[in-house]
């Protein structure tokens, strides 16, 4: 695994470790107030980044394009902003809500970009 695929897979592992640590913390403390953050970390972070990694691994030519690099950075920056913002929002800091909103829109934009990058590659006729 190389390039963007490796970057996404590394990001996926970091998300999974953070999400699992948050899950353990909630279980130990019996405070499940961060359940939405945990769920977003595991699904939006771990799962989506792993899927992106395997896509770019299966289609290495697509992963070498500039749009793939833009996709990685847009996903990474908006995803990290979303999860950190969501954590503080659920902890009672309402002032962080604009970060959550902007990051959510950025994360959605990264999925739109992925659709733009991936669908032509998977529907391409040989």
N, CA, C and O atoms as CSV, one atom per row, in Angstrom:
chain,resi,resn,atom,element,x,y,z
A,1,UNK,N,N,0.861,-1.174,0.000
A,1,UNK,CA,C,0.000,0.000,0.000
A,1,UNK,C,C,0.901,1.229,0.000
A,1,UNK,O,O,1.850,1.324,0.779
A,2,UNK,N,N,0.587,2.163,-0.888
A,2,UNK,CA,C,1.429,3.343,-1.027
A,2,UNK,C,C,0.579,4.600,-1.218
A,2,UNK,O,O,-0.624,4.526,-1.468
A,3,UNK,N,N,1.226,5.739,-1.094
A,3,UNK,CA,C,0.614,7.022,-1.411
A,3,UNK,C,C,-0.642,7.329,-0.617
A,3,UNK,O,O,-0.680,7.167,0.603
A,4,UNK,N,N,-1.670,7.775,-1.329
A,4,UNK,CA,C,-2.922,8.180,-0.702
A,4,UNK,C,C,-3.576,7.006,0.016
A,4,UNK,O,O,-4.179,7.186,1.073
A,5,UNK,N,N,-3.463,5.805,-0.548
A,5,UNK,CA,C,-4.037,4.616,0.105
A,5,UNK,C,C,-3.398,4.415,1.476
A,5,UNK,O,O,-4.103,4.181,2.457
A,6,UNK,N,N,-2.091,4.503,1.551
A,6,UNK,CA,C,-1.390,4.354,2.835
A,6,UNK,C,C,-1.772,5.466,3.803
A,6,UNK,O,O,-1.951,5.217,4.995
A,7,UNK,N,N,-1.896,6.688,3.301
A,7,UNK,CA,C,-2.278,7.812,4.160
A,7,UNK,C,C,-3.673,7.597,4.759
A,7,UNK,O,O,-3.882,7.801,5.955
A,8,UNK,N,N,-4.615,7.184,3.918
A,8,UNK,CA,C,-5.968,6.930,4.417
A,8,UNK,C,C,-5.988,5.774,5.415
A,8,UNK,O,O,-6.704,5.838,6.414
A,9,UNK,N,N,-5.216,4.722,5.159
A,9,UNK,CA,C,-5.221,3.589,6.077
A,9,UNK,C,C,-4.586,3.961,7.411
A,9,UNK,O,O,-5.046,3.516,8.462
A,10,UNK,N,N,-3.543,4.764,7.376
A,10,UNK,CA,C,-2.930,5.259,8.610
A,10,UNK,C,C,-3.932,6.093,9.395
A,10,UNK,O,O,-4.063,5.938,10.609
A,11,UNK,N,N,-4.639,6.979,8.697
A,11,UNK,CA,C,-5.665,7.795,9.337
A,11,UNK,C,C,-6.756,6.916,9.932
A,11,UNK,O,O,-7.235,7.188,11.033
A,12,UNK,N,N,-7.154,5.868,9.221
A,12,UNK,CA,C,-8.182,4.953,9.717
A,12,UNK,C,C,-7.753,4.300,11.029
A,12,UNK,O,O,-8.552,4.190,11.959
A,13,UNK,N,N,-6.512,3.873,11.106
A,13,UNK,CA,C,-6.020,3.234,12.330
A,13,UNK,C,C,-5.997,4.229,13.482
A,13,UNK,O,O,-6.352,3.877,14.607
A,14,UNK,N,N,-5.591,5.450,13.222
A,14,UNK,CA,C,-5.584,6.480,14.275
A,14,UNK,C,C,-7.008,6.726,14.769
A,14,UNK,O,O,-7.248,6.805,15.974
A,15,UNK,N,N,-7.957,6.846,13.827
A,15,UNK,CA,C,-9.357,7.018,14.220
A,15,UNK,C,C,-9.838,5.844,15.071
A,15,UNK,O,O,-10.500,6.048,16.088
A,16,UNK,N,N,-9.511,4.622,14.663
A,16,UNK,CA,C,-9.998,3.463,15.414
A,16,UNK,C,C,-9.430,3.443,16.824
A,16,UNK,O,O,-10.145,3.128,17.776
A,17,UNK,N,N,-8.166,3.772,16.967
A,17,UNK,CA,C,-7.568,3.803,18.308
A,17,UNK,C,C,-8.222,4.880,19.181
A,17,UNK,O,O,-8.500,4.647,20.358
A,18,UNK,N,N,-8.464,6.056,18.599
A,18,UNK,CA,C,-9.124,7.133,19.357
A,18,UNK,C,C,-10.565,6.765,19.693
A,18,UNK,O,O,-11.014,6.980,20.818
A,19,UNK,N,N,-11.288,6.215,18.729
A,19,UNK,CA,C,-12.677,5.840,18.962
A,19,UNK,C,C,-12.808,4.740,20.004
A,19,UNK,O,O,-13.701,4.782,20.850
A,20,UNK,N,N,-11.925,3.766,19.945
A,20,UNK,CA,C,-11.967,2.688,20.929
A,20,UNK,C,C,-11.581,3.190,22.316
A,20,UNK,O,O,-12.163,2.772,23.317
A,21,UNK,N,N,-10.593,4.092,22.374
A,21,UNK,CA,C,-10.198,4.670,23.664
A,21,UNK,C,C,-11.367,5.444,24.272
A,21,UNK,O,O,-11.613,5.354,25.475
A,22,UNK,N,N,-12.089,6.207,23.441
A,22,UNK,CA,C,-13.256,6.934,23.932
A,22,UNK,C,C,-14.331,5.961,24.405
A,22,UNK,O,O,-14.968,6.196,25.431
A,23,UNK,N,N,-14.537,4.880,23.672
A,23,UNK,CA,C,-15.504,3.871,24.081
A,23,UNK,C,C,-15.136,3.230,25.413
A,23,UNK,O,O,-15.998,3.022,26.266
A,24,UNK,N,N,-13.857,2.919,25.589
A,24,UNK,CA,C,-13.400,2.355,26.866
A,24,UNK,C,C,-13.596,3.349,28.000
A,24,UNK,O,O,-14.042,2.984,29.089
A,25,UNK,N,N,-13.259,4.609,27.736
A,25,UNK,CA,C,-13.435,5.644,28.760
A,25,UNK,C,C,-14.907,5.731,29.183
A,25,UNK,O,O,-15.213,5.811,30.372
A,26,UNK,N,N,-15.812,5.716,28.198
A,26,UNK,CA,C,-17.233,5.799,28.523
A,26,UNK,C,C,-17.681,4.596,29.340
A,26,UNK,O,O,-18.459,4.737,30.283
A,27,UNK,N,N,-17.196,3.421,28.983
A,27,UNK,CA,C,-17.578,2.215,29.717
A,27,UNK,C,C,-17.057,2.250,31.153
A,27,UNK,O,O,-17.776,1.910,32.092
A,28,UNK,N,N,-15.821,2.656,31.309
A,28,UNK,CA,C,-15.216,2.689,32.650
A,28,UNK,C,C,-15.873,3.748,33.527
A,28,UNK,O,O,-16.132,3.513,34.707
A,29,UNK,N,N,-16.142,4.921,32.941
A,29,UNK,CA,C,-16.708,6.028,33.719
A,29,UNK,C,C,-18.229,5.933,33.871
A,29,UNK,O,O,-18.818,6.651,34.679
A,30,UNK,N,N,-18.863,5.048,33.098
A,30,UNK,CA,C,-20.316,4.924,33.065
A,30,UNK,C,C,-20.994,6.222,32.608
A,30,UNK,O,O,-22.164,6.460,32.908
A,31,UNK,N,N,-20.249,7.049,31.882
A,31,UNK,CA,C,-20.767,8.289,31.314
A,31,UNK,C,C,-20.760,8.115,29.797
A,31,UNK,O,O,-19.702,8.133,29.169
A,32,UNK,N,N,-21.932,7.948,29.222
A,32,UNK,CA,C,-22.040,7.685,27.791
A,32,UNK,C,C,-22.473,8.926,27.004
A,32,UNK,O,O,-23.051,8.813,25.923
A,33,UNK,N,N,-22.192,10.083,27.544
A,33,UNK,CA,C,-22.571,11.334,26.897
A,33,UNK,C,C,-21.857,11.600,25.586
A,33,UNK,O,O,-22.320,12.405,24.779
A,34,UNK,N,N,-20.732,10.932,25.364
A,34,UNK,CA,C,-19.981,11.119,24.127
A,34,UNK,C,C,-20.257,10.027,23.094
A,34,UNK,O,O,-19.487,9.851,22.150
A,35,UNK,N,N,-21.352,9.300,23.274
A,35,UNK,CA,C,-21.682,8.218,22.338
A,35,UNK,C,C,-21.738,8.693,20.883
A,35,UNK,O,O,-21.235,7.987,20.008
A,36,UNK,N,N,-22.331,9.866,20.583
A,36,UNK,CA,C,-22.312,10.315,19.183
A,36,UNK,C,C,-20.895,10.565,18.661
A,36,UNK,O,O,-20.608,10.287,17.497
A,37,UNK,N,N,-20.019,11.080,19.505
A,37,UNK,CA,C,-18.633,11.297,19.079
A,37,UNK,C,C,-17.963,9.955,18.805
A,37,UNK,O,O,-17.265,9.789,17.805
A,38,UNK,N,N,-18.185,9.001,19.707
A,38,UNK,CA,C,-17.623,7.658,19.531
A,38,UNK,C,C,-18.121,7.047,18.220
A,38,UNK,O,O,-17.328,6.508,17.449
A,39,UNK,N,N,-19.412,7.127,17.968
A,39,UNK,CA,C,-19.988,6.540,16.758
A,39,UNK,C,C,-19.447,7.216,15.502
A,39,UNK,O,O,-19.109,6.540,14.531
A,40,UNK,N,N,-19.362,8.546,15.517
A,40,UNK,CA,C,-18.818,9.264,14.364
A,40,UNK,C,C,-17.346,8.909,14.145
A,40,UNK,O,O,-16.906,8.770,13.003
A,41,UNK,N,N,-16.596,8.762,15.214
A,41,UNK,CA,C,-15.186,8.417,15.082
A,41,UNK,C,C,-15.026,7.047,14.440
A,41,UNK,O,O,-14.181,6.853,13.566
A,42,UNK,N,N,-15.844,6.104,14.883
A,42,UNK,CA,C,-15.713,4.746,14.360
A,42,UNK,C,C,-16.247,4.619,12.930
A,42,UNK,O,O,-15.657,3.910,12.115
A,43,UNK,N,N,-17.348,5.292,12.618
A,43,UNK,CA,C,-17.929,5.137,11.282
A,43,UNK,C,C,-17.324,6.138,10.295
A,43,UNK,O,O,-16.768,5.748,9.268
A,44,UNK,N,N,-17.436,7.424,10.612
A,44,UNK,CA,C,-16.919,8.438,9.686
A,44,UNK,C,C,-15.395,8.409,9.633
A,44,UNK,O,O,-14.799,8.651,8.583
A,45,UNK,N,N,-14.774,8.114,10.756
A,45,UNK,CA,C,-13.313,8.093,10.802
A,45,UNK,C,C,-12.725,6.774,10.353
A,45,UNK,O,O,-12.131,6.684,9.279
A,46,UNK,N,N,-12.890,5.750,11.173
A,46,UNK,CA,C,-12.273,4.444,10.906
A,46,UNK,C,C,-12.825,3.799,9.632
A,46,UNK,O,O,-12.059,3.474,8.725
A,47,UNK,N,N,-14.119,3.614,9.559
A,47,UNK,CA,C,-14.703,2.868,8.454
A,47,UNK,C,C,-14.524,3.574,7.108
A,47,UNK,O,O,-14.057,2.966,6.145
A,48,UNK,N,N,-14.893,4.850,7.044
A,48,UNK,CA,C,-14.799,5.553,5.764
A,48,UNK,C,C,-13.357,5.689,5.308
A,48,UNK,O,O,-13.074,5.527,4.121
A,49,UNK,N,N,-12.437,5.984,6.223
A,49,UNK,CA,C,-11.032,6.117,5.825
A,49,UNK,C,C,-10.476,4.780,5.340
A,49,UNK,O,O,-9.686,4.743,4.397
A,50,UNK,N,N,-10.882,3.682,5.980
A,50,UNK,CA,C,-10.429,2.358,5.536
A,50,UNK,C,C,-10.994,2.040,4.147
A,50,UNK,O,O,-10.281,1.501,3.300
A,51,UNK,N,N,-12.257,2.367,3.911
A,51,UNK,CA,C,-12.849,2.136,2.587
A,51,UNK,C,C,-12.114,2.966,1.535
A,51,UNK,O,O,-11.804,2.466,0.453
A,52,UNK,N,N,-11.838,4.225,1.848
A,52,UNK,CA,C,-11.096,5.069,0.909
A,52,UNK,C,C,-9.720,4.460,0.634
A,52,UNK,O,O,-9.270,4.426,-0.511
A,53,UNK,N,N,-9.054,3.980,1.685
A,53,UNK,CA,C,-7.725,3.387,1.531
A,53,UNK,C,C,-7.765,2.198,0.579
A,53,UNK,O,O,-6.931,2.086,-0.320
A,54,UNK,N,N,-8.727,1.319,0.776
A,54,UNK,CA,C,-8.796,0.135,-0.074
A,54,UNK,C,C,-9.206,0.475,-1.498
A,54,UNK,O,O,-8.752,-0.171,-2.442
A,55,UNK,N,N,-10.055,1.479,-1.663
A,55,UNK,CA,C,-10.375,1.916,-3.024
A,55,UNK,C,C,-9.114,2.370,-3.744
A,55,UNK,O,O,-8.832,1.920,-4.854
A,56,UNK,N,N,-8.351,3.269,-3.109
A,56,UNK,CA,C,-7.150,3.785,-3.763
A,56,UNK,C,C,-6.086,2.701,-3.933
A,56,UNK,O,O,-5.263,2.782,-4.844
A,57,UNK,N,N,-6.097,1.700,-3.073
A,57,UNK,CA,C,-5.184,0.568,-3.235
A,57,UNK,C,C,-5.592,-0.269,-4.451
A,57,UNK,O,O,-4.733,-0.745,-5.193
A,58,UNK,N,N,-6.896,-0.447,-4.652
A,58,UNK,CA,C,-7.378,-1.230,-5.789
A,58,UNK,C,C,-7.273,-0.477,-7.116
A,58,UNK,O,O,-7.168,-1.088,-8.179
A,59,UNK,N,N,-7.303,0.847,-7.041
A,59,UNK,CA,C,-7.212,1.690,-8.241
A,59,UNK,C,C,-6.020,2.644,-8.082
A,59,UNK,O,O,-6.216,3.846,-7.909
A,60,UNK,N,N,-4.789,2.121,-8.139
A,60,UNK,CA,C,-3.613,2.947,-7.851
A,60,UNK,C,C,-3.431,4.134,-8.800
A,60,UNK,O,O,-2.900,5.167,-8.394
A,61,UNK,N,N,-3.862,4.002,-10.047
A,61,UNK,CA,C,-3.727,5.125,-10.981
A,61,UNK,C,C,-4.577,6.310,-10.543
A,61,UNK,O,O,-4.169,7.461,-10.700
A,62,UNK,N,N,-5.754,6.034,-9.995
A,62,UNK,CA,C,-6.626,7.100,-9.504
A,62,UNK,C,C,-5.990,7.771,-8.294
A,62,UNK,O,O,-6.089,8.986,-8.127
A,63,UNK,N,N,-5.336,6.978,-7.451
A,63,UNK,CA,C,-4.696,7.511,-6.250
A,63,UNK,C,C,-3.510,8.407,-6.527
A,63,UNK,O,O,-3.062,9.131,-5.637
A,64,UNK,N,N,-2.990,8.374,-7.746
A,64,UNK,CA,C,-1.842,9.215,-8.090
A,64,UNK,C,C,-2.246,10.589,-8.603
A,64,UNK,O,O,-1.389,11.440,-8.844
A,65,UNK,N,N,-3.527,10.809,-8.769
A,65,UNK,CA,C,-4.005,12.091,-9.282
A,65,UNK,C,C,-4.100,13.127,-8.159
A,65,UNK,O,O,-4.247,12.787,-6.985
A,66,UNK,N,N,-4.013,14.376,-8.548
A,66,UNK,CA,C,-4.082,15.484,-7.581
A,66,UNK,C,C,-5.407,15.473,-6.821
A,66,UNK,O,O,-5.436,15.816,-5.640
A,67,UNK,N,N,-6.508,15.083,-7.479
A,67,UNK,CA,C,-7.801,15.050,-6.796
A,67,UNK,C,C,-7.801,14.071,-5.630
A,67,UNK,O,O,-8.491,14.297,-4.637
A,68,UNK,N,N,-7.038,12.987,-5.736
A,68,UNK,CA,C,-6.949,12.026,-4.634
A,68,UNK,C,C,-6.248,12.656,-3.430
A,68,UNK,O,O,-6.650,12.434,-2.288
A,69,UNK,N,N,-5.215,13.428,-3.683
A,69,UNK,CA,C,-4.508,14.113,-2.599
A,69,UNK,C,C,-5.411,15.159,-1.952
A,69,UNK,O,O,-5.440,15.292,-0.729
A,70,UNK,N,N,-6.142,15.896,-2.775
A,70,UNK,CA,C,-7.099,16.878,-2.250
A,70,UNK,C,C,-8.161,16.154,-1.428
A,70,UNK,O,O,-8.551,16.622,-0.359
A,71,UNK,N,N,-8.625,15.013,-1.930
A,71,UNK,CA,C,-9.618,14.222,-1.200
A,71,UNK,C,C,-9.086,13.825,0.170
A,71,UNK,O,O,-9.792,13.946,1.171
A,72,UNK,N,N,-7.841,13.351,0.218
A,72,UNK,CA,C,-7.265,12.954,1.508
A,72,UNK,C,C,-7.240,14.124,2.489
A,72,UNK,O,O,-7.719,14.002,3.617
A,73,UNK,N,N,-6.685,15.249,2.063
A,73,UNK,CA,C,-6.533,16.379,2.996
A,73,UNK,C,C,-7.874,16.977,3.402
A,73,UNK,O,O,-8.050,17.360,4.558
A,74,UNK,N,N,-8.817,17.062,2.476
A,74,UNK,CA,C,-10.149,17.567,2.824
A,74,UNK,C,C,-10.819,16.637,3.838
A,74,UNK,O,O,-11.437,17.099,4.797
A,75,UNK,N,N,-10.694,15.331,3.622
A,75,UNK,CA,C,-11.261,14.359,4.549
A,75,UNK,C,C,-10.579,14.437,5.910
A,75,UNK,O,O,-11.249,14.460,6.943
A,76,UNK,N,N,-9.257,14.478,5.912
A,76,UNK,CA,C,-8.508,14.482,7.172
A,76,UNK,C,C,-8.790,15.733,7.994
A,76,UNK,O,O,-9.096,15.639,9.183
A,77,UNK,N,N,-8.690,16.891,7.376
A,77,UNK,CA,C,-8.867,18.146,8.116
A,77,UNK,C,C,-10.312,18.307,8.596
A,77,UNK,O,O,-10.549,18.645,9.756
A,78,UNK,N,N,-11.275,18.064,7.702
A,78,UNK,CA,C,-12.674,18.239,8.107
A,78,UNK,C,C,-13.098,17.166,9.105
A,78,UNK,O,O,-13.865,17.451,10.025
A,79,UNK,N,N,-12.615,15.948,8.940
A,79,UNK,CA,C,-12.960,14.874,9.874
A,79,UNK,C,C,-12.424,15.116,11.271
A,79,UNK,O,O,-13.133,14.917,12.258
A,80,UNK,N,N,-11.186,15.541,11.356
A,80,UNK,CA,C,-10.595,15.836,12.662
A,80,UNK,C,C,-11.317,17.017,13.305
A,80,UNK,O,O,-11.614,16.991,14.499
A,81,UNK,N,N,-11.599,18.054,12.510
A,81,UNK,CA,C,-12.354,19.201,13.036
A,81,UNK,C,C,-13.734,18.796,13.519
A,81,UNK,O,O,-14.192,19.252,14.567
A,82,UNK,N,N,-14.399,17.934,12.749
A,82,UNK,CA,C,-15.729,17.462,13.129
A,82,UNK,C,C,-15.698,16.700,14.447
A,82,UNK,O,O,-16.525,16.951,15.324
A,83,UNK,N,N,-14.773,15.789,14.598
A,83,UNK,CA,C,-14.762,14.949,15.790
A,83,UNK,C,C,-14.318,15.710,17.040
A,83,UNK,O,O,-14.875,15.514,18.120
A,84,UNK,N,N,-13.325,16.568,16.893
A,84,UNK,CA,C,-12.914,17.390,18.039
A,84,UNK,C,C,-14.035,18.355,18.409
A,84,UNK,O,O,-14.362,18.521,19.585
A,85,UNK,N,N,-14.622,18.992,17.391
A,85,UNK,CA,C,-15.726,19.915,17.655
A,85,UNK,C,C,-16.922,19.226,18.286
A,85,UNK,O,O,-17.532,19.758,19.214
A,86,UNK,N,N,-17.259,18.048,17.790
A,86,UNK,CA,C,-18.383,17.296,18.347
A,86,UNK,C,C,-18.126,16.913,19.805
A,86,UNK,O,O,-19.033,16.964,20.636
A,87,UNK,N,N,-16.895,16.532,20.105
A,87,UNK,CA,C,-16.543,16.174,21.481
A,87,UNK,C,C,-16.800,17.365,22.419
A,87,UNK,O,O,-17.441,17.218,23.460
A,88,UNK,N,N,-16.296,18.533,22.039
A,88,UNK,CA,C,-16.460,19.710,22.906
A,88,UNK,C,C,-17.905,20.216,22.915
A,88,UNK,O,O,-18.374,20.722,23.934
A,89,UNK,N,N,-18.608,20.085,21.800
A,89,UNK,CA,C,-20.014,20.480,21.759
A,89,UNK,C,C,-20.833,19.628,22.727
A,89,UNK,O,O,-21.651,20.151,23.484
A,90,UNK,N,N,-20.612,18.325,22.699
A,90,UNK,CA,C,-21.358,17.435,23.595
A,90,UNK,C,C,-20.916,17.565,25.048
A,90,UNK,O,O,-21.633,17.151,25.958
A,91,UNK,N,N,-19.741,18.139,25.262
A,91,UNK,CA,C,-19.274,18.392,26.628
A,91,UNK,C,C,-19.859,19.695,27.179
A,91,UNK,O,O,-19.579,20.066,28.319
A,92,UNK,N,N,-20.672,20.392,26.373
A,92,UNK,CA,C,-21.352,21.583,26.858
A,92,UNK,C,C,-20.827,22.897,26.330
A,92,UNK,O,O,-21.268,23.953,26.784
A,93,UNK,N,N,-19.899,22.873,25.385
A,93,UNK,CA,C,-19.339,24.101,24.832
A,93,UNK,C,C,-20.072,24.460,23.537
A,93,UNK,O,O,-19.642,24.076,22.450
A,94,UNK,N,N,-21.165,25.188,23.656
A,94,UNK,CA,C,-21.988,25.542,22.491
A,94,UNK,C,C,-21.273,26.475,21.522
A,94,UNK,O,O,-21.648,26.550,20.352
A,95,UNK,N,N,-20.252,27.185,21.987
A,95,UNK,CA,C,-19.539,28.120,21.115
A,95,UNK,C,C,-18.781,27.409,19.999
A,95,UNK,O,O,-18.387,28.046,19.022
A,96,UNK,N,N,-18.572,26.110,20.127
A,96,UNK,CA,C,-17.817,25.346,19.127
A,96,UNK,C,C,-18.693,24.895,17.958
A,96,UNK,O,O,-18.194,24.317,16.993
A,97,UNK,N,N,-19.992,25.159,18.047
A,97,UNK,CA,C,-20.923,24.684,17.024
A,97,UNK,C,C,-20.571,25.130,15.600
A,97,UNK,O,O,-20.750,24.338,14.675
A,98,UNK,N,N,-20.080,26.352,15.374
A,98,UNK,CA,C,-19.697,26.710,13.998
A,98,UNK,C,C,-18.607,25.800,13.428
A,98,UNK,O,O,-18.626,25.480,12.240
A,99,UNK,N,N,-17.658,25.383,14.267
A,99,UNK,CA,C,-16.630,24.455,13.798
A,99,UNK,C,C,-17.255,23.125,13.378
A,99,UNK,O,O,-16.874,22.547,12.361
A,100,UNK,N,N,-18.209,22.648,14.163
A,100,UNK,CA,C,-18.886,21.392,13.834
A,100,UNK,C,C,-19.632,21.531,12.506
A,100,UNK,O,O,-19.576,20.634,11.664
A,101,UNK,N,N,-20.321,22.643,12.322
A,101,UNK,CA,C,-21.059,22.863,11.075
A,101,UNK,C,C,-20.153,22.953,9.858
A,101,UNK,O,O,-20.403,22.308,8.840
A,102,UNK,N,N,-19.112,23.746,9.967
A,102,UNK,CA,C,-18.174,23.914,8.844
A,102,UNK,C,C,-17.473,22.592,8.540
A,102,UNK,O,O,-17.322,22.217,7.377
A,103,UNK,N,N,-17.050,21.895,9.582
A,103,UNK,CA,C,-16.374,20.616,9.394
A,103,UNK,C,C,-17.307,19.579,8.785
A,103,UNK,O,O,-16.886,18.780,7.949
A,104,UNK,N,N,-18.572,19.585,9.197
A,104,UNK,CA,C,-19.549,18.658,8.626
A,104,UNK,C,C,-19.727,18.910,7.136
A,104,UNK,O,O,-19.788,17.966,6.348
A,105,UNK,N,N,-19.811,20.168,6.749
A,105,UNK,CA,C,-19.940,20.502,5.330
A,105,UNK,C,C,-18.687,20.099,4.556
A,105,UNK,O,O,-18.773,19.616,3.427
A,106,UNK,N,N,-17.523,20.302,5.172
A,106,UNK,CA,C,-16.275,19.880,4.537
A,106,UNK,C,C,-16.204,18.376,4.365
A,106,UNK,O,O,-15.736,17.880,3.340
A,107,UNK,N,N,-16.672,17.649,5.378
A,107,UNK,CA,C,-16.654,16.189,5.307
A,107,UNK,C,C,-17.627,15.694,4.234
A,107,UNK,O,O,-17.327,14.743,3.512
A,108,UNK,N,N,-18.777,16.331,4.133
A,108,UNK,CA,C,-19.726,15.989,3.067
A,108,UNK,C,C,-19.109,16.287,1.701
A,108,UNK,O,O,-19.250,15.500,0.766
A,109,UNK,N,N,-18.428,17.420,1.592
A,109,UNK,CA,C,-17.761,17.773,0.338
A,109,UNK,C,C,-16.704,16.732,-0.030
A,109,UNK,O,O,-16.507,16.434,-1.208
A,110,UNK,N,N,-16.028,16.181,0.975
A,110,UNK,CA,C,-15.025,15.150,0.689
A,110,UNK,C,C,-15.691,13.888,0.140
A,110,UNK,O,O,-15.117,13.205,-0.708
A,111,UNK,N,N,-16.887,13.577,0.612
A,111,UNK,CA,C,-17.599,12.411,0.078
A,111,UNK,C,C,-18.081,12.677,-1.349
A,111,UNK,O,O,-18.034,11.785,-2.197
A,112,UNK,N,N,-18.539,13.888,-1.614
A,112,UNK,CA,C,-18.908,14.250,-2.990
A,112,UNK,C,C,-17.693,14.141,-3.913
A,112,UNK,O,O,-17.800,13.632,-5.029
A,113,UNK,N,N,-16.547,14.617,-3.445
A,113,UNK,CA,C,-15.326,14.523,-4.232
A,113,UNK,C,C,-14.970,13.056,-4.477
A,113,UNK,O,O,-14.560,12.692,-5.580
A,114,UNK,N,N,-15.126,12.215,-3.453
A,114,UNK,CA,C,-14.856,10.789,-3.623
A,114,UNK,C,C,-15.771,10.190,-4.683
A,114,UNK,O,O,-15.320,9.402,-5.513
A,115,UNK,N,N,-17.038,10.549,-4.666
A,115,UNK,CA,C,-17.970,10.053,-5.683
A,115,UNK,C,C,-17.502,10.474,-7.074
A,115,UNK,O,O,-17.550,9.682,-8.015
A,116,UNK,N,N,-17.056,11.707,-7.200
A,116,UNK,CA,C,-16.572,12.238,-8.470
A,116,UNK,C,C,-15.325,11.487,-8.934
A,116,UNK,O,O,-15.146,11.255,-10.130
A,117,UNK,N,N,-14.467,11.109,-7.992
A,117,UNK,CA,C,-13.228,10.402,-8.309
A,117,UNK,C,C,-13.479,8.911,-8.537
A,117,UNK,O,O,-12.943,8.326,-9.478
A,118,UNK,N,N,-14.287,8.303,-7.681
A,118,UNK,CA,C,-14.410,6.843,-7.675
A,118,UNK,C,C,-15.384,6.288,-8.713
A,118,UNK,O,O,-15.087,5.283,-9.358
A,119,UNK,N,N,-16.517,6.914,-8.878
A,119,UNK,CA,C,-17.530,6.328,-9.771
A,119,UNK,C,C,-17.050,6.145,-11.214
A,119,UNK,O,O,-17.304,5.095,-11.803
A,120,UNK,N,N,-16.372,7.124,-11.796
A,120,UNK,CA,C,-15.861,6.865,-13.151
A,120,UNK,C,C,-14.859,5.705,-13.201
A,120,UNK,O,O,-14.798,4.979,-14.194
A,121,UNK,N,N,-14.086,5.534,-12.144
A,121,UNK,CA,C,-13.101,4.443,-12.134
A,121,UNK,C,C,-13.768,3.079,-12.055
A,121,UNK,O,O,-13.331,2.139,-12.719
A,122,UNK,N,N,-14.810,2.959,-11.259
A,122,UNK,CA,C,-15.459,1.647,-11.122
A,122,UNK,C,C,-16.412,1.338,-12.275
A,122,UNK,O,O,-16.705,0.169,-12.528
A,123,UNK,N,N,-16.898,2.354,-12.974
A,123,UNK,CA,C,-17.805,2.138,-14.094
A,123,UNK,C,C,-17.081,2.146,-15.449
A,123,UNK,O,O,-17.699,1.959,-16.497
A,124,UNK,N,N,-15.787,2.361,-15.408
A,124,UNK,CA,C,-14.992,2.399,-16.643
A,124,UNK,C,C,-15.028,1.033,-17.319
A,124,UNK,O,O,-14.799,0.006,-16.679
A,125,UNK,N,N,-15.314,1.032,-18.603
A,125,UNK,CA,C,-15.331,-0.235,-19.342
A,125,UNK,C,C,-13.945,-0.514,-19.876
A,125,UNK,O,O,-13.236,0.386,-20.325
A,126,UNK,N,N,-13.580,-1.764,-19.818
A,126,UNK,CA,C,-12.224,-2.170,-20.261
A,126,UNK,C,C,-12.122,-2.253,-21.755
A,126,UNK,O,O,-11.059,-2.578,-22.284
